[in-house]
């Protein structure tokens, strides 16, 4: 996990998802599609195809109430998972967690989320 900071801070159109995915997968921001720019119905398929093409798989989303037991559900990427929640910056915000705790918040303040709504289980796929 290599921290990448978001470059667009906006309550509805920030690129925290792009920066968190880049961080999780040790990529540059420009290597990850900015999914927030896509339509609600099209970004999921594009993201799944992009993950697969880059050697990763999406194994689902778990409710935030399970975050303290994340290791029972996924190994993540070296123990890291993407977490969706709410923050002071954005109603919908994404950060990186490890072992149930904040590992990286791509906003300048780095405060994380105050409510974990869900976490995404992404793992390196078998080649």
MOPAC internal coordinates of N, CA, C and O (Angstrom, degrees):
PM7 1SCF
backbone

  N    0.0000 0     0.00 0     0.00 0    0    0    0
  C    1.4541 1     0.00 0     0.00 0    1    0    0
  C    1.5245 1   107.19 1     0.00 0    2    1    0
  O    1.2310 1   121.46 1   -60.37 1    3    2    1
  N    1.3215 1   114.80 1   119.63 1    3    2    1
  C    1.4545 1   121.75 1   177.78 1    5    3    2
  C    1.5202 1   108.41 1  -117.43 1    6    5    3
  O    1.2310 1   119.49 1   -66.54 1    7    6    5
  N    1.3275 1   118.58 1   113.46 1    7    6    5
  C    1.4645 1   120.75 1  -176.65 1    9    7    6
  C    1.5271 1   113.53 1   -57.36 1   10    9    7
  O    1.2310 1   121.34 1   -49.49 1   11   10    9
  N    1.3258 1   115.05 1   130.51 1   11   10    9
  C    1.4606 1   123.89 1   174.86 1   13   11   10
  C    1.5253 1   106.20 1  -125.19 1   14   13   11
  O    1.2310 1   120.37 1   -47.11 1   15   14   13
  N    1.3194 1   116.90 1   132.89 1   15   14   13
  C    1.4588 1   121.34 1  -179.26 1   17   15   14
  C    1.5275 1   110.80 1   -91.40 1   18   17   15
  O    1.2310 1   121.18 1   -33.93 1   19   18   17
  N    1.3193 1   115.34 1   146.07 1   19   18   17
  C    1.4577 1   118.79 1   176.76 1   21   19   18
  C    1.5219 1   108.76 1   -74.62 1   22   21   19
  O    1.2310 1   121.39 1   -29.87 1   23   22   21
  N    1.3322 1   114.95 1   150.13 1   23   22   21
  C    1.4606 1   121.09 1  -177.15 1   25   23   22
  C    1.5209 1   112.54 1  -107.93 1   26   25   23
  O    1.2310 1   120.72 1   167.47 1   27   26   25
  N    1.3350 1   116.22 1   -12.53 1   27   26   25
  C    1.4606 1   121.24 1   178.49 1   29   27   26
  C    1.5266 1   107.51 1  -123.12 1   30   29   27
  O    1.2310 1   120.45 1   -62.74 1   31   30   29
  N    1.3291 1   116.74 1   117.26 1   31   30   29
  C    1.4588 1   121.03 1   178.26 1   33   31   30
  C    1.5229 1   107.32 1  -113.07 1   34   33   31
  O    1.2310 1   121.47 1   -67.38 1   35   34   33
  N    1.3128 1   114.79 1   112.62 1   35   34   33
  C    1.4559 1   121.62 1  -175.93 1   37   35   34
  C    1.5291 1   106.86 1  -154.78 1   38   37   35
  O    1.2310 1   119.21 1   -40.94 1   39   38   37
  N    1.3245 1   119.10 1   139.06 1   39   38   37
  C    1.4676 1   121.18 1  -176.71 1   41   39   38
  C    1.5295 1   115.11 1   -55.29 1   42   41   39
  O    1.2310 1   119.94 1   151.56 1   43   42   41
  N    1.3299 1   117.72 1   -28.44 1   43   42   41
  C    1.4637 1   119.45 1  -177.23 1   45   43   42
  C    1.5195 1   113.87 1  -122.76 1   46   45   43
  O    1.2310 1   119.48 1   159.62 1   47   46   45
  N    1.3102 1   118.60 1   -20.38 1   47   46   45
  C    1.4681 1   120.88 1  -174.26 1   49   47   46
  C    1.5260 1   112.96 1  -126.84 1   50   49   47
  O    1.2310 1   119.87 1  -153.59 1   51   50   49
  N    1.3332 1   117.86 1    26.41 1   51   50   49
  C    1.4585 1   120.47 1   176.63 1   53   51   50
  C    1.5196 1   110.51 1   -71.13 1   54   53   51
  O    1.2310 1   120.12 1   -15.51 1   55   54   53
  N    1.3316 1   117.38 1   164.49 1   55   54   53
  C    1.4653 1   119.84 1  -179.41 1   57   55   54
  C    1.5290 1   112.67 1  -108.71 1   58   57   55
  O    1.2310 1   120.89 1  -139.88 1   59   58   57
  N    1.3249 1   115.90 1    40.12 1   59   58   57
  C    1.4658 1   120.62 1   177.16 1   61   59   58
  C    1.5280 1   111.74 1   -63.94 1   62   61   59
  O    1.2310 1   119.93 1   144.81 1   63   62   61
  N    1.3380 1   117.74 1   -35.19 1   63   62   61
  C    1.4594 1   120.69 1   179.25 1   65   63   62
  C    1.5315 1   109.64 1   -64.25 1   66   65   63
  O    1.2310 1   120.79 1   132.67 1   67   66   65
  N    1.3188 1   116.10 1   -47.33 1   67   66   65
  C    1.4626 1   121.25 1   179.12 1   69   67   66
  C    1.5322 1   110.44 1   -59.48 1   70   69   67
  O    1.2310 1   120.21 1   133.84 1   71   70   69
  N    1.3298 1   117.20 1   -46.16 1   71   70   69
  C    1.4685 1   121.14 1  -178.97 1   73   71   70
  C    1.5260 1   112.04 1   -67.43 1   74   73   71
  O    1.2310 1   119.90 1   142.36 1   75   74   73
  N    1.3280 1   117.80 1   -37.64 1   75   74   73
  C    1.4641 1   120.72 1   179.42 1   77   75   74
  C    1.5279 1   111.35 1   -69.19 1   78   77   75
  O    1.2310 1   120.39 1   139.72 1   79   78   77
  N    1.3329 1   116.85 1   -40.28 1   79   78   77
  C    1.4670 1   120.38 1   177.15 1   81   79   78
  C    1.5275 1   109.53 1   -64.70 1   82   81   79
  O    1.2310 1   120.39 1   134.80 1   83   82   81
  N    1.3360 1   116.87 1   -45.20 1   83   82   81
  C    1.4668 1   120.37 1   177.55 1   85   83   82
  C    1.5270 1   110.67 1   -58.18 1   86   85   83
  O    1.2310 1   120.25 1   136.60 1   87   86   85
  N    1.3265 1   117.12 1   -43.40 1   87   86   85
  C    1.4648 1   121.49 1   178.80 1   89   87   86
  C    1.5225 1   111.05 1   -61.15 1   90   89   87
  O    1.2310 1   120.75 1   129.86 1   91   90   89
  N    1.3166 1   116.16 1   -50.14 1   91   90   89
  C    1.4601 1   121.82 1  -178.08 1   93   91   90
  C    1.5202 1   111.89 1   -57.55 1   94   93   91
  O    1.2310 1   120.43 1   139.26 1   95   94   93
  N    1.3274 1   116.78 1   -40.74 1   95   94   93
  C    1.4613 1   121.38 1  -173.09 1   97   95   94
  C    1.5308 1   113.44 1   -98.96 1   98   97   95
  O    1.2310 1   120.24 1  -168.29 1   99   98   97
  N    1.3324 1   117.14 1    11.71 1   99   98   97
  C    1.4714 1   121.97 1   178.99 1  101   99   98
  C    1.5276 1   112.07 1    55.01 1  102  101   99
  O    1.2310 1   120.76 1  -132.67 1  103  102  101
  N    1.3158 1   116.15 1    47.33 1  103  102  101
  C    1.4568 1   121.89 1   179.73 1  105  103  102
  C    1.5250 1   109.63 1  -121.09 1  106  105  103
  O    1.2310 1   121.20 1   -14.99 1  107  106  105
  N    1.3259 1   115.31 1   165.01 1  107  106  105
  C    1.4477 1   120.53 1   172.57 1  109  107  106
  C    1.5164 1   109.64 1   -79.65 1  110  109  107
  O    1.2310 1   120.47 1   -23.70 1  111  110  109
  N    1.3128 1   116.71 1   156.30 1  111  110  109
  C    1.4638 1   121.74 1  -179.37 1  113  111  110
  C    1.5304 1   111.17 1   -56.89 1  114  113  111
  O    1.2310 1   120.58 1   141.74 1  115  114  113
  N    1.3237 1   116.50 1   -38.26 1  115  114  113
  C    1.4636 1   120.81 1  -178.29 1  117  115  114
  C    1.5271 1   113.55 1   -72.09 1  118  117  115
  O    1.2310 1   119.62 1   170.73 1  119  118  117
  N    1.3203 1   118.33 1    -9.27 1  119  118  117
  C    1.4669 1   122.30 1   179.08 1  121  119  118
  C    1.5336 1   112.36 1   -89.82 1  122  121  119
  O    1.2310 1   120.74 1   171.58 1  123  122  121
  N    1.3302 1   116.19 1    -8.42 1  123  122  121
  C    1.4690 1   121.60 1  -175.59 1  125  123  122
  C    1.5257 1   108.91 1  -114.52 1  126  125  123
  O    1.2310 1   120.28 1   -47.50 1  127  126  125
  N    1.3408 1   117.07 1   132.50 1  127  126  125
  C    1.4717 1   117.67 1   177.95 1  129  127  126
  C    1.5254 1   111.30 1   -65.10 1  130  129  127
  O    1.2310 1   120.98 1   -37.69 1  131  130  129
  N    1.3389 1   115.73 1   142.31 1  131  130  129
  C    1.4554 1   120.30 1   176.06 1  133  131  130
  C    1.5250 1   107.11 1   -85.89 1  134  133  131
  O    1.2310 1   120.88 1   -89.90 1  135  134  133
  N    1.3146 1   115.92 1    90.10 1  135  134  133
  C    1.4585 1   122.60 1  -171.61 1  137  135  134
  C    1.5209 1   113.77 1   -63.81 1  138  137  135
  O    1.2310 1   120.07 1   154.82 1  139  138  137
  N    1.3203 1   117.48 1   -25.18 1  139  138  137
  C    1.4713 1   120.59 1  -178.27 1  141  139  138
  C    1.5360 1   110.78 1   -65.19 1  142  141  139
  O    1.2310 1   120.59 1   158.31 1  143  142  141
  N    1.3310 1   116.48 1   -21.69 1  143  142  141
  C    1.4639 1   120.35 1   179.55 1  145  143  142
  C    1.5274 1   112.09 1   -77.38 1  146  145  143
  O    1.2310 1   120.43 1   165.81 1  147  146  145
  N    1.3312 1   116.79 1   -14.19 1  147  146  145
  C    1.4581 1   121.49 1  -178.61 1  149  147  146
  C    1.5188 1   110.60 1   -90.09 1  150  149  147
  O    1.2310 1   120.78 1   -17.64 1  151  150  149
  N    1.2905 1   116.12 1   162.36 1  151  150  149
  C    1.4558 1   120.80 1   178.02 1  153  151  150
  C    1.5150 1   112.07 1   -68.67 1  154  153  151
  O    1.2310 1   120.92 1   -25.13 1  155  154  153
  N    1.3083 1   115.84 1   154.87 1  155  154  153
  C    1.4660 1   123.35 1  -178.57 1  157  155  154
  C    1.5300 1   112.37 1   -52.18 1  158  157  155
  O    1.2310 1   120.82 1   141.79 1  159  158  157
  N    1.3260 1   116.04 1   -38.21 1  159  158  157
  C    1.4574 1   120.16 1  -176.29 1  161  159  158
  C    1.5223 1   113.74 1   -85.27 1  162  161  159
  O    1.2310 1   119.60 1   163.83 1  163  162  161
  N    1.3257 1   118.37 1   -16.17 1  163  162  161
  C    1.4587 1   118.48 1  -174.08 1  165  163  162
  C    1.5236 1   115.20 1  -104.11 1  166  165  163
  O    1.2310 1   119.04 1   159.47 1  167  166  165
  N    1.3270 1   119.43 1   -20.53 1  167  166  165
  C    1.4601 1   119.15 1  -173.18 1  169  167  166
  C    1.5159 1   113.47 1   -69.77 1  170  169  167
  O    1.2310 1   119.32 1   149.06 1  171  170  169
  N    1.3227 1   118.90 1   -30.94 1  171  170  169
  C    1.4698 1   120.63 1  -176.63 1  173  171  170
  C    1.5297 1   110.70 1   -63.82 1  174  173  171
  O    1.2310 1   119.82 1   129.92 1  175  174  173
  N    1.3283 1   117.94 1   -50.08 1  175  174  173
  C    1.4658 1   120.92 1   179.87 1  177  175  174
  C    1.5235 1   111.15 1   -62.53 1  178  177  175
  O    1.2310 1   120.44 1   138.97 1  179  178  177
  N    1.3134 1   116.76 1   -41.03 1  179  178  177
  C    1.4648 1   120.11 1   179.07 1  181  179  178
  C    1.5281 1   110.33 1   -63.78 1  182  181  179
  O    1.2310 1   120.38 1   137.77 1  183  182  181
  N    1.3247 1   116.89 1   -42.23 1  183  182  181
  C    1.4634 1   120.97 1   179.08 1  185  183  182
  C    1.5237 1   111.45 1   -63.97 1  186  185  183
  O    1.2310 1   119.86 1   134.66 1  187  186  185
  N    1.3269 1   117.87 1   -45.34 1  187  186  185
  C    1.4672 1   120.87 1  -179.68 1  189  187  186
  C    1.5331 1   110.90 1   -62.18 1  190  189  187
  O    1.2310 1   120.57 1   135.92 1  191  190  189
  N    1.3270 1   116.51 1   -44.08 1  191  190  189
  C    1.4714 1   120.53 1   178.45 1  193  191  190
  C    1.5254 1   111.00 1   -64.21 1  194  193  191
  O    1.2310 1   120.57 1   139.08 1  195  194  193
  N    1.3350 1   116.51 1   -40.92 1  195  194  193
  C    1.4645 1   121.11 1   179.29 1  197  195  194
  C    1.5315 1   110.80 1   -64.31 1  198  197  195
  O    1.2310 1   120.37 1   135.37 1  199  198  197
  N    1.3381 1   116.89 1   -44.63 1  199  198  197
  C    1.4674 1   120.12 1   177.21 1  201  199  198
  C    1.5222 1   110.61 1   -57.14 1  202  201  199
  O    1.2310 1   120.85 1   130.14 1  203  202  201
  N    1.3317 1   115.97 1   -49.86 1  203  202  201
  C    1.4696 1   121.15 1  -177.88 1  205  203  202
  C    1.5307 1   110.68 1   -59.24 1  206  205  203
  O    1.2310 1   120.37 1   134.57 1  207  206  205
  N    1.3300 1   116.90 1   -45.43 1  207  206  205
  C    1.4599 1   121.21 1  -179.31 1  209  207  206
  C    1.5280 1   112.39 1   -62.89 1  210  209  207
  O    1.2310 1   120.71 1   155.97 1  211  210  209
  N    1.3340 1   116.25 1   -24.03 1  211  210  209
  C    1.4648 1   121.30 1   179.64 1  213  211  210
  C    1.5221 1   113.72 1   -99.99 1  214  213  211
  O    1.2310 1   120.70 1  -170.19 1  215  214  213
  N    1.3427 1   116.28 1     9.81 1  215  214  213
  C    1.4637 1   120.09 1   173.64 1  217  215  214
  C    1.5153 1   115.78 1    89.54 1  218  217  215
  O    1.2310 1   120.10 1  -159.37 1  219  218  217
  N    1.3405 1   117.41 1    20.63 1  219  218  217
  C    1.4650 1   121.42 1  -179.28 1  221  219  218
  C    1.5162 1   111.09 1  -126.62 1  222  221  219
  O    1.2310 1   121.00 1   -17.67 1  223  222  221
  N    1.3231 1   115.69 1   162.33 1  223  222  221
  C    1.4629 1   122.13 1   177.41 1  225  223  222
  C    1.5133 1   110.10 1  -132.67 1  226  225  223
  O    1.2310 1   121.10 1   -36.25 1  227  226  225
  N    1.3151 1   115.49 1   143.75 1  227  226  225
  C    1.4600 1   122.63 1   174.03 1  229  227  226
  C    1.5230 1   107.14 1   -93.20 1  230  229  227
  O    1.2310 1   120.23 1   -58.41 1  231  230  229
  N    1.3299 1   117.17 1   121.59 1  231  230  229
  C    1.4606 1   121.66 1  -178.05 1  233  231  230
  C    1.5160 1   113.49 1  -104.20 1  234  233  231
  O    1.2310 1   120.16 1  -170.41 1  235  234  233
  N    1.3265 1   117.29 1     9.59 1  235  234  233
  C    1.4472 1   119.80 1   175.63 1  237  235  234
  C    1.5149 1   113.99 1   119.32 1  238  237  235
  O    1.2310 1   122.37 1    -2.42 1  239  238  237
  N    1.3208 1   113.06 1   177.58 1  239  238  237
  C    1.4632 1   122.34 1  -179.40 1  241  239  238
  C    1.5159 1   107.97 1  -121.48 1  242  241  239
  O    1.2310 1   120.87 1   -44.50 1  243  242  241
  N    1.3135 1   115.94 1   135.50 1  243  242  241
  C    1.4685 1   121.75 1   178.24 1  245  243  242
  C    1.5295 1   109.00 1  -115.14 1  246  245  243
  O    1.2310 1   120.50 1   -31.06 1  247  246  245
  N    1.3339 1   116.65 1   148.94 1  247  246  245
  C    1.4738 1   119.77 1   176.85 1  249  247  246
  C    1.5281 1   111.12 1   -61.01 1  250  249  247
  O    1.2310 1   121.08 1   -31.48 1  251  250  249
  N    1.3131 1   115.55 1   148.52 1  251  250  249
  C    1.4538 1   121.15 1  -179.10 1  253  251  250
  C    1.5192 1   114.20 1   -58.60 1  254  253  251
  O    1.2310 1   120.00 1   154.78 1  255  254  253
  N    1.3168 1   117.60 1   -25.22 1  255  254  253
  C    1.4695 1   120.34 1  -179.12 1  257  255  254
  C    1.5350 1   112.36 1   -64.73 1  258  257  255
  O    1.2310 1   120.05 1   166.35 1  259  258  257
  N    1.3272 1   117.51 1   -13.65 1  259  258  257
  C    1.4648 1   121.92 1   179.51 1  261  259  258
  C    1.5280 1   113.09 1   -94.31 1  262  261  259
  O    1.2310 1   119.43 1  -177.70 1  263  262  261
  N    1.3164 1   118.69 1     2.30 1  263  262  261
  C    1.4626 1   122.02 1  -172.41 1  265  263  262
  C    1.5317 1   112.91 1   -59.68 1  266  265  263
  O    1.2310 1   119.75 1   148.18 1  267  266  265
  N    1.3106 1   118.08 1   -31.82 1  267  266  265
  C    1.4655 1   120.16 1   179.57 1  269  267  266
  C    1.5240 1   112.26 1   -72.33 1  270  269  267
  O    1.2310 1   120.36 1   168.62 1  271  270  269
  N    1.3157 1   116.91 1   -11.38 1  271  270  269
  C    1.4694 1   121.71 1  -178.86 1  273  271  270
  C    1.5245 1   110.77 1  -121.53 1  274  273  271
  O    1.2310 1   120.28 1  -153.57 1  275  274  273
  N    1.3303 1   117.07 1    26.43 1  275  274  273
  C    1.4580 1   122.05 1  -173.78 1  277  275  274
  C    1.5270 1   112.42 1   -55.42 1  278  277  275
  O    1.2310 1   119.60 1   142.99 1  279  278  277
  N    1.3100 1   118.37 1   -37.01 1  279  278  277
  C    1.4719 1   120.77 1  -176.97 1  281  279  278
  C    1.5291 1   112.73 1   -66.41 1  282  281  279
  O    1.2310 1   120.07 1   163.66 1  283  282  281
  N    1.3276 1   117.48 1   -16.34 1  283  282  281
  C    1.4645 1   120.37 1   176.42 1  285  283  282
  C    1.5245 1   111.50 1   -77.00 1  286  285  283
  O    1.2310 1   120.07 1   163.81 1  287  286  285
  N    1.3355 1   117.47 1   -16.19 1  287  286  285
  C    1.4615 1   121.84 1  -174.42 1  289  287  286
  C    1.5259 1   113.63 1  -112.26 1  290  289  287
  O    1.2310 1   119.93 1   152.20 1  291  290  289
  N    1.3302 1   117.73 1   -27.80 1  291  290  289
  C    1.4619 1   120.47 1  -176.84 1  293  291  290
  C    1.5212 1   110.28 1  -158.34 1  294  293  291
  O    1.2310 1   121.41 1   -27.93 1  295  294  293
  N    1.3239 1   114.91 1   152.07 1  295  294  293
  C    1.4651 1   119.67 1   171.66 1  297  295  294
  C    1.5179 1   110.15 1   -88.50 1  298  297  295
  O    1.2310 1   121.24 1   166.32 1  299  298  297
  N    1.3506 1   115.23 1   -13.68 1  299  298  297
  C    1.4633 1   119.20 1  -178.63 1  301  299  298
  C    1.5169 1   110.63 1    60.43 1  302  301  299
  O    1.2310 1   121.00 1    29.45 1  303  302  301
  N    1.3031 1   115.69 1  -150.55 1  303  302  301
  C    1.4607 1   122.74 1   174.56 1  305  303  302
  C    1.5186 1   105.56 1  -109.23 1  306  305  303
  O    1.2310 1   120.61 1   -77.68 1  307  306  305
  N    1.3160 1   116.45 1   102.32 1  307  306  305
  C    1.4732 1   121.78 1  -174.49 1  309  307  306
  C    1.5327 1   111.27 1    52.27 1  310  309  307
  O    1.2310 1   120.84 1  -141.86 1  311  310  309
  N    1.3255 1   115.99 1    38.14 1  311  310  309
  C    1.4575 1   121.63 1   178.40 1  313  311  310
  C    1.5118 1   115.03 1    86.74 1  314  313  311
  O    1.2310 1   119.74 1   174.89 1  315  314  313
  N    1.3233 1   118.10 1    -5.11 1  315  314  313
  C    1.4659 1   122.30 1  -178.87 1  317  315  314
  C    1.5276 1   111.03 1   -91.18 1  318  317  315
  O    1.2310 1   120.89 1   -36.37 1  319  318  317
  N    1.3251 1   115.91 1   143.63 1  319  318  317
  C    1.4720 1   122.64 1   175.06 1  321  319  318
  C    1.5268 1   108.82 1  -135.44 1  322  321  319
  O    1.2310 1   121.35 1   -19.88 1  323  322  321
  N    1.3310 1   115.03 1   160.12 1  323  322  321
  C    1.4574 1   120.80 1   174.34 1  325  323  322
  C    1.5151 1   109.24 1   -89.20 1  326  325  323
  O    1.2310 1   120.34 1   -43.70 1  327  326  325
  N    1.3176 1   116.95 1   136.30 1  327  326  325
  C    1.4639 1   122.20 1  -178.05 1  329  327  326
  C    1.5256 1   109.45 1  -121.08 1  330  329  327
  O    1.2310 1   121.21 1   -47.72 1  331  330  329
  N    1.3289 1   115.29 1   132.28 1  331  330  329
  C    1.4659 1   121.96 1   174.61 1  333  331  330
  C    1.5229 1   108.41 1  -101.06 1  334  333  331
  O    1.2310 1   120.86 1   -39.17 1  335  334  333
  N    1.3147 1   115.95 1   140.83 1  335  334  333
  C    1.4574 1   119.89 1   178.21 1  337  335  334
  C    1.5172 1   110.97 1  -170.95 1  338  337  335
  O    1.2310 1   121.16 1    15.46 1  339  338  337
  N    1.3093 1   115.39 1  -164.54 1  339  338  337
  C    1.4587 1   120.80 1   177.32 1  341  339  338
  C    1.5269 1   108.58 1  -114.39 1  342  341  339
  O    1.2310 1   121.48 1   -31.45 1  343  342  341
  N    1.3359 1   114.77 1   148.55 1  343  342  341
  C    1.4622 1   119.72 1  -178.65 1  345  343  342
  C    1.5199 1   109.63 1  -138.74 1  346  345  343
  O    1.2310 1   121.05 1    -0.17 1  347  346  345
  N    1.3188 1   115.59 1   179.83 1  347  346  345
  C    1.4617 1   120.51 1   176.19 1  349  347  346
  C    1.5269 1   111.25 1   -69.00 1  350  349  347
  O    1.2310 1   120.32 1   154.09 1  351  350  349
  N    1.3210 1   116.99 1   -25.91 1  351  350  349
  C    1.4665 1   121.69 1  -178.09 1  353  351  350
  C    1.5194 1   112.61 1   -85.85 1  354  353  351
  O    1.2310 1   121.18 1   133.69 1  355  354  353
  N    1.3330 1   115.35 1   -46.31 1  355  354  353
  C    1.4486 1   119.61 1  -169.83 1  357  355  354
  C    1.5194 1   111.35 1  -135.85 1  358  357  355
  O    1.2310 1   121.15 1   -38.48 1  359  358  357
  N    1.3191 1   115.40 1   141.52 1  359  358  357
  C    1.4622 1   120.58 1   176.92 1  361  359  358
  C    1.5310 1   109.88 1   -61.53 1  362  361  359
  O    1.2310 1   120.59 1   133.33 1  363  362  361
  N    1.3236 1   116.48 1   -46.67 1  363  362  361
  C    1.4520 1   122.05 1   173.96 1  365  363  362
  C    1.5164 1   108.22 1  -108.43 1  366  365  363
  O    1.2310 1   120.06 1   -64.79 1  367  366  365
  N    1.3244 1   117.50 1   115.21 1  367  366  365
  C    1.4665 1   121.40 1  -174.52 1  369  367  366
  C    1.5176 1   109.08 1  -130.82 1  370  369  367
  O    1.2310 1   120.70 1   -30.02 1  371  370  369
  N    1.3392 1   116.26 1   149.98 1  371  370  369
  C    1.4573 1   120.70 1   177.77 1  373  371  370
  C    1.5198 1   109.53 1  -126.25 1  374  373  371
  O    1.2310 1   121.45 1   -42.94 1  375  374  373
  N    1.3400 1   114.83 1   137.06 1  375  374  373
  C    1.4587 1   123.04 1   179.31 1  377  375  374
  C    1.5267 1   108.28 1  -138.41 1  378  377  375
  O    1.2310 1   120.68 1    -2.38 1  379  378  377
  N    1.3287 1   116.31 1   177.62 1  379  378  377
  C    1.4607 1   122.12 1   178.46 1  381  379  378
  C    1.5311 1   108.44 1  -112.62 1  382  381  379
  O    1.2310 1   120.88 1   -47.91 1  383  382  381
  N    1.3272 1   115.92 1   132.09 1  383  382  381
  C    1.4648 1   122.30 1   177.14 1  385  383  382
  C    1.5248 1   109.80 1  -117.60 1  386  385  383
  O    1.2310 1   121.05 1   -25.10 1  387  386  385
  N    1.3234 1   115.59 1   154.90 1  387  386  385
  C    1.4646 1   122.52 1   170.27 1  389  387  386
  C    1.5225 1   107.33 1  -140.08 1  390  389  387
  O    1.2310 1   121.17 1   -47.76 1  391  390  389
  N    1.3156 1   115.37 1   132.24 1  391  390  389
  C    1.4753 1   121.52 1   179.52 1  393  391  390
  C    1.5230 1   112.07 1    53.53 1  394  393  391
  O    1.2310 1   120.57 1  -140.56 1  395  394  393
  N    1.3325 1   116.51 1    39.44 1  395  394  393
  C    1.4537 1   121.24 1   175.42 1  397  395  394
  C    1.5131 1   115.61 1    78.26 1  398  397  395
  O    1.2310 1   120.16 1  -171.06 1  399  398  397
  N    1.3475 1   117.30 1     8.94 1  399  398  397
  C    1.4624 1   120.68 1  -178.72 1  401  399  398
  C    1.5270 1   111.11 1  -131.88 1  402  401  399
  O    1.2310 1   120.90 1   -23.64 1  403  402  401
  N    1.3134 1   115.88 1   156.36 1  403  402  401
  C    1.4576 1   121.36 1   179.06 1  405  403  402
  C    1.5248 1   110.56 1   -59.25 1  406  405  403
  O    1.2310 1   121.49 1   -50.81 1  407  406  405
  N    1.3242 1   114.75 1   129.19 1  407  406  405
  C    1.4593 1   121.74 1   175.53 1  409  407  406
  C    1.5292 1   110.47 1  -109.12 1  410  409  407
  O    1.2310 1   120.91 1   142.12 1  411  410  409
  N    1.3578 1   115.87 1   -37.88 1  411  410  409
  C    1.4661 1   119.90 1   179.62 1  413  411  410
  C    1.5234 1   110.52 1  -157.42 1  414  413  411
  O    1.2310 1   121.27 1   -48.38 1  415  414  413
  N    1.3321 1   115.18 1   131.62 1  415  414  413
  C    1.4634 1   123.13 1   171.59 1  417  415  414
  C    1.5204 1   105.77 1  -116.30 1  418  417  415
  O    1.2310 1   119.66 1   -57.75 1  419  418  417
  N    1.3364 1   118.25 1   122.25 1  419  418  417
  C    1.4622 1   119.61 1  -175.95 1  421  419  418
  C    1.5329 1   115.47 1   -75.56 1  422  421  419
  O    1.2310 1   119.25 1  -178.84 1  423  422  421
  N    1.3399 1   119.03 1     1.16 1  423  422  421
  C    1.4631 1   120.56 1   176.67 1  425  423  422
  C    1.5238 1   109.84 1   -83.79 1  426  425  423
  O    1.2310 1   119.77 1   -22.42 1  427  426  425
  N    1.3366 1   118.04 1   157.58 1  427  426  425
  C    1.4650 1   120.73 1   179.68 1  429  427  426
  C    1.5307 1   114.07 1   -57.79 1  430  429  427
  O    1.2310 1   119.85 1   142.15 1  431  430  429
  N    1.3215 1   117.89 1   -37.85 1  431  430  429
  C    1.4678 1   120.31 1  -178.26 1  433  431  430
  C    1.5244 1   112.23 1   -73.78 1  434  433  431
  O    1.2310 1   120.07 1   150.39 1  435  434  433
  N    1.3305 1   117.47 1   -29.61 1  435  434  433
  C    1.4574 1   121.25 1   177.35 1  437  435  434
  C    1.5144 1   115.10 1    64.93 1  438  437  435
  O    1.2310 1   120.02 1  -148.26 1  439  438  437
  N    1.3325 1   117.56 1    31.74 1  439  438  437
  C    1.4648 1   121.25 1  -175.46 1  441  439  438
  C    1.5306 1   114.09 1   -83.91 1  442  441  439
  O    1.2310 1   119.97 1   169.03 1  443  442  441
  N    1.3239 1   117.67 1   -10.97 1  443  442  441
  C    1.4583 1   120.27 1  -179.26 1  445  443  442
  C    1.5117 1   112.20 1    78.88 1  446  445  443
  O    1.2310 1   121.12 1    21.94 1  447  446  445
  N    1.3143 1   115.46 1  -158.06 1  447  446  445
  C    1.4638 1   121.46 1   179.19 1  449  447  446
  C    1.5208 1   108.82 1  -109.92 1  450  449  447
  O    1.2310 1   120.46 1   -32.47 1  451  450  449
  N    1.3172 1   116.72 1   147.53 1  451  450  449
  C    1.4620 1   118.31 1   178.36 1  453  451  450
  C    1.5157 1   111.61 1   -95.67 1  454  453  451
  O    1.2310 1   120.18 1   171.58 1  455  454  453
  N    1.3203 1   117.26 1    -8.42 1  455  454  453
  C    1.4613 1   121.40 1   173.08 1  457  455  454
  C    1.5229 1   107.82 1  -141.48 1  458  457  455
  O    1.2310 1   120.19 1   -63.83 1  459  458  457
  N    1.3330 1   117.25 1   116.17 1  459  458  457
  C    1.4628 1   121.41 1   175.93 1  461  459  458
  C    1.5242 1   107.20 1   -81.91 1  462  461  459
  O    1.2310 1   121.06 1   -65.62 1  463  462  461
  N    1.3271 1   115.58 1   114.38 1  463  462  461
  C    1.4618 1   120.09 1  -178.98 1  465  463  462
  C    1.5226 1   112.04 1   -90.63 1  466  465  463
  O    1.2310 1   120.37 1   143.78 1  467  466  465
  N    1.3335 1   116.90 1   -36.22 1  467  466  465
  C    1.4644 1   120.91 1  -178.11 1  469  467  466
  C    1.5235 1   108.99 1  -165.80 1  470  469  467
  O    1.2310 1   121.22 1   -16.85 1  471  470  469
  N    1.3297 1   115.27 1   163.15 1  471  470  469
  C    1.4610 1   119.15 1   170.48 1  473  471  470
  C    1.5161 1   109.45 1  -133.05 1  474  473  471
  O    1.2310 1   121.71 1   -32.26 1  475  474  473
  N    1.3275 1   114.34 1   147.74 1  475  474  473
  C    1.4655 1   121.86 1  -177.55 1  477  475  474
  C    1.5185 1   109.48 1   -99.33 1  478  477  475
  O    1.2310 1   121.31 1   -45.55 1  479  478  477
  N    1.3076 1   115.09 1   134.45 1  479  478  477
  C    1.4528 1   121.56 1   178.67 1  481  479  478
  C    1.5348 1   109.04 1   -99.63 1  482  481  479
  O    1.2310 1   121.07 1   -76.71 1  483  482  481
  N    1.3272 1   115.56 1   103.29 1  483  482  481
  C    1.4581 1   123.21 1   177.77 1  485  483  482
  C    1.5229 1   107.10 1  -118.23 1  486  485  483
  O    1.2310 1   120.86 1   -46.92 1  487  486  485
  N    1.3153 1   115.97 1   133.08 1  487  486  485
  C    1.4627 1   120.62 1   179.42 1  489  487  486
  C    1.5157 1   110.34 1  -136.00 1  490  489  487
  O    1.2310 1   121.25 1   -23.82 1  491  490  489
  N    1.3268 1   115.21 1   156.18 1  491  490  489
  C    1.4603 1   120.87 1   173.31 1  493  491  490
  C    1.5191 1   106.54 1   -65.41 1  494  493  491
  O    1.2310 1   120.46 1   -46.47 1  495  494  493
  N    1.3252 1   116.73 1   133.53 1  495  494  493
  C    1.4596 1   118.51 1  -177.98 1  497  495  494
  C    1.5211 1   111.12 1   -89.28 1  498  497  495
  O    1.2310 1   121.56 1   -25.71 1  499  498  497
  N    1.3105 1   114.62 1   154.29 1  499  498  497
  C    1.4576 1   121.06 1   176.39 1  501  499  498
  C    1.5221 1   108.34 1   -68.42 1  502  501  499
  O    1.2310 1   120.02 1   -48.83 1  503  502  501
  N    1.2959 1   117.56 1   131.17 1  503  502  501
  C    1.4795 1   120.77 1  -178.95 1  505  503  502
  C    1.5172 1   110.88 1   -95.30 1  506  505  503
  O    1.2310 1   120.10 1   180.00 1  507  506  505

